[in-house]
Amino acid sequence: MNIEKHLWGIDLGGTKIEGIVLGADSGDILIRKRIPTEADQGYQHIIGQIKKLINQLKDETGFKPEAIGFSTPGTLDPGTQTMKNCNTTCMNGQPMKKDLKEALGVPVELANDANCFALAEANMGIVPEKYPDAQVVFGVIMGTGVGGAVVVNGKVIGGKHGIGGEWGHNVLEEDGEECYCGKRGCNENVFSGKSLEKYYEKISGEKRKLKEVVERYRANSDPHATATMQRLFKSFGKAIHYIINVLDPDVVVLGGGVSNIDEVYTEGVKELENYIFNHRKVETVFLKPKLGDSAGVFGAAELVR
């Protein structure tokens, strides 16, 4: 009798930790469970919360993991084997892969949340549904922050420094807003949701949520909203052209709140024509994701396939 292998994935977020157990062949979800991260109680507490969740998954399924994949809010540096660039700052500088392996007693694989998003959509989400022959997929996160990831033939390209696919902290405006990373005018500081709201406030003198700015743009009732959306489309087209010129991906999948703005797929892609090294002809396919906020945990499970 064949017993199907199970894939175990954990999505480690700033406020919640989500775990999933999948059938490796069927893709069926055996269990899915969330508990709070409680990151304010420190790094060791987070490790304890992860162990607690894994034990709950084992107890409720009757299965034990052979390996576990983790989607993390930062990157494991391949050289130092410690975490970096984590917005859950207590994780930075910590040997998380080593600590998780010791705490859980099984092999673990780590990738940042953008990588897991791209991996999930490339292997289990919208890409195999719409373009099953795609070989190169670029995943974009445009929400509170901006990020990116590269998947080639179903595998994440992590890179020498563990920053493969990094898109949010490429400089777009040299005299732009100062970024927490130490540079100015990063993509994240130009067209993330927060940055667009900040720009609208700067030119209009009024605070509005991005959703309202989009509504006012569509109603053609607010020139400041129009200017803000034009900033989004132009900066997106310019920023993504570097990716298209270098990687020439078959598909780009957009995730995060800003990616829900339909005009990004029309006006934003039209701006790309001004920069692409292909006689203004854009054949790259831009898709909305299928898995939504589930992508992180599915991508984590894919790491140990």
C-alpha positions as CSV (number, residue, x, y, z in Angstrom):
1,M,0.0,0.0,0.0
2,N,1.4,3.4,-1.0
3,I,1.3,6.0,1.8
4,E,1.3,9.5,0.5
5,K,4.1,11.8,1.7
6,H,3.0,14.9,3.6
7,L,4.3,18.4,3.1
8,W,4.6,20.6,6.3
9,G,4.8,24.4,6.0
10,I,4.8,27.2,8.5
11,D,4.2,30.9,7.6
12,L,5.8,33.0,10.3
13,G,4.3,36.4,10.4
14,G,4.6,39.4,12.8
15,T,1.3,38.7,14.4
16,K,0.4,35.1,13.6
17,I,2.0,31.8,12.8
18,E,0.1,29.6,10.4
19,G,0.8,25.9,9.8
20,I,-0.4,23.5,7.1
21,V,0.0,19.8,6.3
22,L,-0.6,18.9,2.7
23,G,-0.7,15.7,0.7
24,A,2.4,15.8,-1.5
25,D,0.7,14.2,-4.5
26,S,-3.0,15.1,-4.0
27,G,-2.4,18.7,-2.7
28,D,-5.2,18.0,-0.2
29,I,-5.2,20.1,2.9
30,L,-5.1,17.8,5.9
31,I,-5.1,20.6,8.5
32,R,-4.5,24.3,8.7
33,K,-4.1,26.1,12.0
34,R,-3.0,29.5,13.3
35,I,-1.7,30.8,16.6
36,P,-0.4,34.2,17.7
37,T,3.3,35.0,17.2
38,E,3.6,37.1,20.3
39,A,6.8,38.6,18.9
40,D,6.9,41.2,21.6
41,Q,7.9,38.5,24.0
42,G,11.2,37.9,22.1
43,Y,13.0,35.5,19.8
44,Q,13.0,32.5,22.1
45,H,9.3,32.8,22.7
46,I,8.7,32.8,18.9
47,I,10.7,29.5,18.7
48,G,8.5,28.2,21.5
49,Q,5.3,29.2,19.7
50,I,6.4,27.4,16.5
51,K,7.1,24.3,18.5
52,K,3.7,24.5,20.2
53,L,2.0,24.8,16.8
54,I,3.9,21.8,15.3
55,N,3.0,19.7,18.3
56,Q,-0.7,20.7,17.8
57,L,-0.5,19.7,14.1
58,K,1.1,16.4,15.1
59,D,-1.5,15.7,17.7
60,E,-4.5,16.5,15.5
61,T,-3.3,14.6,12.4
62,G,-1.4,11.7,14.0
63,F,1.4,12.3,11.6
64,K,5.0,13.4,12.2
65,P,6.9,15.6,9.7
66,E,10.0,14.4,7.9
67,A,11.0,18.0,7.2
68,I,9.3,21.4,7.6
69,G,9.5,24.5,5.3
70,F,9.3,28.0,6.8
71,S,8.2,31.3,5.2
72,T,10.0,34.0,7.2
73,P,9.7,37.8,7.4
74,G,13.4,38.1,6.4
75,T,16.3,36.2,4.9
76,L,18.7,33.6,6.2
77,D,22.2,34.9,5.2
78,P,23.9,32.0,3.4
79,G,27.3,33.0,4.7
80,T,26.6,33.7,8.4
81,Q,23.6,31.4,8.7
82,T,21.8,34.1,10.7
83,M,18.7,36.1,9.9
84,K,18.7,39.5,8.3
85,N,16.3,42.1,6.9
86,C,13.5,40.9,9.2
87,N,10.8,43.4,10.1
88,T,10.3,41.2,13.2
89,T,13.5,42.7,14.4
90,C,14.2,40.3,17.3
91,M,14.9,37.7,14.7
92,N,17.8,39.6,13.1
93,G,21.2,38.1,13.8
94,Q,19.7,34.9,15.1
95,P,20.7,31.4,13.8
96,M,17.1,30.5,13.2
97,K,17.5,27.5,10.9
98,K,19.9,25.9,13.4
99,D,17.6,26.7,16.4
100,L,14.5,25.4,14.6
101,K,16.2,22.2,13.6
102,E,17.3,21.6,17.2
103,A,13.9,22.6,18.7
104,L,11.8,20.5,16.3
105,G,14.2,17.5,15.7
106,V,13.7,17.5,11.9
107,P,15.4,19.2,8.9
108,V,14.0,22.6,8.0
109,E,14.2,24.9,5.0
110,L,13.7,28.7,5.2
111,A,12.8,31.3,2.6
112,N,11.5,34.8,2.9
113,D,7.8,35.6,2.4
114,A,8.2,36.9,-1.1
115,N,10.0,33.8,-2.2
116,C,7.3,31.6,-0.7
117,F,4.6,33.7,-2.4
118,A,6.2,33.3,-5.8
119,L,7.0,29.6,-5.3
120,A,3.4,28.9,-4.4
121,E,1.9,30.8,-7.3
122,A,4.4,29.3,-9.7
123,N,3.8,25.7,-8.6
124,M,0.4,25.5,-7.1
125,G,-1.4,28.7,-7.9
126,I,-2.3,30.8,-10.9
127,V,0.7,30.0,-13.1
128,P,0.1,26.3,-13.7
129,E,-3.6,27.1,-14.2
130,K,-3.1,29.7,-16.8
131,Y,0.4,29.1,-18.2
132,P,1.6,25.6,-17.3
133,D,4.6,25.8,-19.6
134,A,6.1,28.9,-17.9
135,Q,9.7,28.4,-16.9
136,V,10.6,31.7,-15.4
137,V,8.2,33.4,-13.0
138,F,8.8,36.7,-11.1
139,G,6.7,37.2,-8.0
140,V,5.9,40.8,-6.9
141,I,4.7,41.9,-3.5
142,M,3.2,45.4,-3.5
143,G,1.5,46.1,-0.2
144,T,2.7,47.8,3.0
145,G,6.2,47.0,1.6
146,V,7.5,46.0,-1.8
147,G,9.4,42.8,-2.6
148,G,10.2,40.3,-5.3
149,A,11.3,36.8,-6.0
150,V,12.5,34.6,-8.9
151,V,11.3,31.0,-9.6
152,V,13.0,29.1,-12.4
153,N,11.6,25.7,-13.4
154,G,9.8,25.4,-10.1
155,K,12.7,26.4,-7.8
156,V,13.4,29.6,-6.0
157,I,16.6,31.4,-6.9
158,G,18.0,32.4,-3.5
159,G,21.3,33.8,-4.7
160,K,24.8,34.1,-3.2
161,H,23.7,36.6,-0.6
162,G,20.2,35.2,-0.1
163,I,18.7,38.3,-1.8
164,G,17.8,36.8,-5.1
165,G,14.8,38.6,-6.6
166,E,15.2,41.6,-4.2
167,W,13.1,44.4,-5.8
168,G,11.8,46.6,-3.1
169,H,15.1,48.1,-2.2
170,N,16.4,49.0,-5.6
171,V,16.8,52.8,-6.0
172,L,14.2,54.4,-8.2
173,E,14.5,58.0,-7.2
174,E,18.0,59.0,-6.0
175,D,16.7,62.2,-4.3
176,G,13.6,60.4,-2.9
177,E,12.4,59.6,0.6
178,E,14.9,58.1,3.0
179,C,14.4,54.4,3.5
180,Y,15.0,52.3,6.7
181,C,17.6,50.3,4.6
182,G,19.8,53.4,4.5
183,K,19.2,54.4,0.9
184,R,16.8,56.9,-0.6
185,G,14.0,56.5,-3.1
186,C,13.8,52.7,-3.0
187,N,10.9,51.2,-4.9
188,E,9.3,50.5,-1.5
189,N,9.5,54.2,-0.7
190,V,7.9,55.2,-4.0
191,F,4.9,52.9,-4.7
192,S,4.1,50.8,-1.6
193,G,0.7,51.4,-0.3
194,K,2.0,53.5,2.6
195,S,4.2,55.5,0.3
196,L,1.4,56.3,-2.1
197,E,-0.8,57.5,0.9
198,K,2.1,59.6,2.1
199,Y,2.5,61.1,-1.4
200,Y,-1.2,62.0,-1.6
201,E,-1.1,63.7,1.8
202,K,2.0,65.7,0.7
203,I,0.5,67.1,-2.4
204,S,-3.1,67.5,-1.2
205,G,-2.7,68.3,2.5
206,E,-5.2,65.6,3.4
207,K,-4.9,62.1,4.7
208,R,-6.8,59.4,2.9
209,K,-6.5,55.6,2.7
210,L,-5.3,54.3,-0.7
211,K,-8.7,52.7,-1.4
212,E,-10.3,56.1,-1.2
213,V,-7.6,57.7,-3.4
214,V,-8.3,55.0,-6.0
215,E,-12.0,55.7,-5.9
216,R,-11.4,59.4,-6.3
217,Y,-9.1,58.7,-9.2
218,R,-11.7,56.6,-11.0
219,A,-14.4,59.2,-10.4
220,N,-12.0,61.8,-11.9
221,S,-13.0,64.0,-9.0
222,D,-9.6,64.8,-7.5
223,P,-6.5,65.9,-9.4
224,H,-4.3,64.9,-6.4
225,A,-5.7,61.3,-6.6
226,T,-5.0,61.3,-10.3
227,A,-1.4,62.5,-9.7
228,T,-0.9,59.8,-7.1
229,M,-2.1,57.0,-9.4
230,Q,-0.1,58.3,-12.3
231,R,2.9,58.2,-9.9
232,L,2.1,54.5,-9.2
233,F,1.7,53.5,-12.9
234,K,4.9,55.3,-14.1
235,S,7.1,54.2,-11.2
236,F,5.8,50.6,-11.5
237,G,6.5,50.5,-15.3
238,K,10.0,51.9,-14.8
239,A,10.9,49.7,-11.9
240,I,9.6,46.4,-13.5
241,H,11.4,47.1,-16.7
242,Y,14.7,46.3,-15.1
243,I,13.4,42.8,-14.1
244,I,12.0,42.2,-17.6
245,N,15.2,43.3,-19.3
246,V,17.4,41.1,-17.1
247,L,15.2,38.0,-16.5
248,D,12.7,38.2,-19.3
249,P,10.2,36.1,-17.3
250,D,7.3,34.3,-18.9
251,V,4.9,35.5,-16.2
252,V,4.9,38.2,-13.5
253,V,2.5,37.5,-10.6
254,L,1.5,40.5,-8.5
255,G,0.5,40.2,-4.8
256,G,-0.3,42.6,-2.0
257,G,-2.9,45.3,-1.6
258,V,-1.6,47.6,-4.3
259,S,-1.8,44.7,-6.8
260,N,-5.6,44.7,-6.4
261,I,-5.7,48.0,-8.3
262,D,-6.8,46.8,-11.8
263,E,-5.2,49.7,-13.6
264,V,-1.7,48.5,-12.6
265,Y,-2.3,45.7,-15.1
266,T,-3.2,48.1,-17.9
267,E,-1.8,51.6,-17.3
268,G,1.2,50.3,-15.3
269,V,2.1,47.7,-18.0
270,K,1.6,50.4,-20.7
271,E,4.3,52.5,-18.9
272,L,6.6,49.5,-19.2
273,E,6.5,49.9,-23.0
274,N,8.5,53.1,-22.6
275,Y,11.5,51.3,-21.1
276,I,11.5,47.7,-22.3
277,F,14.4,46.8,-24.6
278,N,12.0,45.2,-27.2
279,H,10.8,48.0,-29.5
280,R,8.0,48.8,-27.0
281,K,6.5,45.4,-27.4
282,V,5.5,43.7,-24.1
283,E,4.6,40.0,-24.3
284,T,5.2,39.2,-20.6
285,V,2.0,38.1,-18.9
286,F,1.0,39.9,-15.7
287,L,-1.4,37.9,-13.5
288,K,-3.3,38.4,-10.2
289,P,-2.5,35.6,-7.7
290,K,-4.8,32.7,-7.0
291,L,-3.8,31.8,-3.4
292,G,-4.1,35.2,-1.8
293,D,-2.8,35.3,1.8
294,S,-2.5,31.5,1.7
295,A,0.5,31.7,-0.6
296,G,3.1,32.0,2.2
297,V,2.1,28.8,3.9
298,F,1.7,26.8,0.7
299,G,5.1,28.1,-0.5
300,A,6.7,27.1,2.7
301,A,5.4,23.5,2.3
302,E,6.7,23.5,-1.3
303,L,10.3,24.2,0.1
304,V,10.4,20.6,1.3
305,R,8.8,18.8,-1.6
